[in-house]
């Protein structure tokens, strides 16, 4: 009941006219950038960080919450109307969604996506209200060894599970950790990797890194391969659903939510696996199997709900442990740090007003999305026709502006270009960008915990596994890392039994999910 | 020898990983925390681990590439991977970007931002010179005043000081 009272207070804070305005701005902006190719919620939050410097933190986060959910929704609109999903989490939605749109059922596809997002987002946020205080209470008892293990788990699973190539994921993670090292060591005051450059002493501003990798790298990459003929969008009217569509949608929504939330809430979150699982489940359970592959509404309703529920679930580790598992959550964590707020178990005691207002605004944002997006869908579809030179020039323009406004020094623009070139190279050679961004943000935190562990244990390595939770987590990490080796060995044995099988599984081989979502970890940028 | 390297530009990525790894390792070994060190793990340990990870990745990636492995090019809404890389566009964009860096502190954001936007639009293939210029100027002036009035951030006015 205590949580309910706090939530009511949160609604009181979030429902002031000013904060409602910010929520609306966030939702509209989030949907717009989600719809627009090349921009995603993570990039948007990063670009807006400088703008929010002078804002009240609560208002800023209410706006970010709107962008977060709005971006998820906008991404699915694009994938349904264009069949070229920008975010790896909407790859699955695109399969049946685009087929429906081409069969003349775009309105129904958009409607089931919008209403499914609302249902999943609302249930997911309610689950956040239930679980987060529990996790936070539990997290208070976690020691440095546990924290280090959990951070390691998040870094390794995001690297190893997502994307097509593990090796390239780890290369990306290594680069991110190296970038995270730059600056004055917080414990001893030593300058690391500053090469005598004074501006580097404070470390690389995470805003600059995120904007460079997401915005500049993306703009340059698209520019190198810009589609000369704009992709054809499918014209769409008002989204609506008939009685039969409702009947076929509501169960997939709930099942998708059930898949999405736990995967999002685990420190190894991400929407790829639950959306895929939901698709497979709906395909098996449907009474209209003949429609799958021709545009089945269940194949849109389920994955889209899973996607949004997982987005809600991601907030549990982000707020309760300070542990981001998606690009947007990582940038939001950077935003917390910018405001001098430390997410983690103590957040509820120190900033109860902010946390509950944030959660209340998630409910409000979800409702706003539904109200705004059903009538606005045709307008969003028009947005897809913006001339590409303006779109990508605009991205570079605002990226430069945002990065410069942080410290007002041209040096940051040089960094922006250099890291943007790195982002370009990563897209060219299939290095996923998410491990790099997480490495930059989590690396220094993990190092701090590691050093604490050794201070406590007096240098004894066994301090790392001195707490039961840490031991459990290391077992999980071992399973995640060794899984492909097991598969590879099994493949070898099978090959020995049937020597004429061509194409033995390689350790670098992509899993089935990896194939389907193998866009190289462009997870909800 | 050259044949073996053809189409293996990804080896450059492995080289980059290796160079960064060596840089991190060299930098770390030059650190001396002295009396400031608290606890047994000093400022060197984690950088050395990261360097080791980068070097291992560099070697494994080089091996993978030489055995025919290939990173997957990233797809996207506006990306057409059937075309070969359009370096002219990329270089023109970089030129516009560098112009902004060089100009921003000298002539101010309004002019450098205009150059950046107009140059980028041109690089990306738009040929509506006048319309593009109008959009560029409007965007730059609007952001200048928006940041100043709305956020209290004074972007450099440069040579337009007094005019703006």
Interface residues (C-beta under 8 A of the other chain):
Chain A: X37 X38 X50 X51 X53 X54 X78 X82 X84 X85 X86 X164 X165 X167 X168 X170 X171 X173 X174 X175 X177 X178 X181 X185 X187 X188 X189 X190 X192 X193 X216 X218 X219 X220 X221 X222 X223 X224 X225 X226 X227 X228 X231 X387 X388 X389 X390 X392 X393 X394 X396 X397 X400 X401 X404 X405 X408 X410 X413 X414 X417 X424 X425 X427 X428 X429 X430 X431 X443 X447 X450 X451 X452 X454 X455 X458 X459 X508 X518 X519 X520 X522
Chain B: X10 X13 X16 X17 X20 X21 X23 X24 X27 X28 X31 X32 X33 X36 X37 X38 X39 X40 X41 X42 X43 X45 X46 X47 X50 X51 X53 X54 X57 X58 X60 X61 X64 X69 X70 X71 X72 X73 X74 X75 X76 X77 X78 X79 X80 X81 X83 X85 X86 X87 X89 X90 X93 X94 X96 X97 X98 X100 X101 X104 X105 X109 X113 X116 X117 X120 X121 X123 X124 X125 X126 X132 X135 X139 X143 X147 X151 X152 X153 X155 X156
